[in-house]
Amino acid sequence: MSELLSAWEETYKKGQLTLWVFLSLKDGKKCVDEIKSFVEEQSNQTMTCKSQSLYRNLRKCQHVGIVDFETGEGNKGPERKYYFLTELGLELLNSFIERNINLFFSKQIKNLILSED
Amino acid sequence: MKTITKNLLAFSIGLIALTIAFRFSLSTMLQNRLFGSVWIVATIYGILIFIIGWIFGKKEKMNLPLYDIGFRFHLATYIICNLIAEIWHLIGLQSEYENVRILHLTVIYWGIGLLIHFIIYLVTRKNAIKGIEKSEIFE
């Protein structure tokens, strides 16, 4: 059972990171460390991500125009990149949530999720 | 989209150095009639090109996985290898056993291969958004 659960979760989580990152940016501008903390805390540590992977994902998102950054001073001195969702990014996130996440809030599905039978 | 990137530039510099070294070794060996040993130099040259292409190509992909990396690196290799070989002959550094006709034929046949690669590049462009393959954007 636990092996099956781990295998399912591993595949499930791979597709979840972008959503968590975008949610963290919807919450406000953040540097990579802050995004990482947000994702880990808000997902109750079920989602973990490496800073290097986050930088790579953010570079791709910036390249296609859904994320951008501005530089600002970090707590420990050197300038940091503070990422935010662009207008296109926000529109994309809202469309994604509407089509894929809101489904889970329908009464029938909610009942199925909450029922233990 | 940036065409000449830091990694492509580093690869090109390495390739120029390797190609000059290869041309020099090849002409020297042929001039000294070491016909049976030429393949060793050619093989080492081929392996080294593959290694630097692998290293810088991978770095380039890690930085931003643009779908045209392979074509840009191929184009740079085609230009550098053929240009150096042609210049080598033009300024008379070749051995008396090297035939310039073979170089021209290489340019043509390799050029056909490059053209096919260019067509593939144009076709795969349809699966990309701003140069990144759709399946890789949110990977």
Interface residues (C-beta under 8 A of the other chain):
Chain A: G15 T18 R56 N57 R59 K60 C61 H63 V64 G65
Chain B: M62 N63 L64 P65 I129 K130 G131 I132 E136 I137 F138
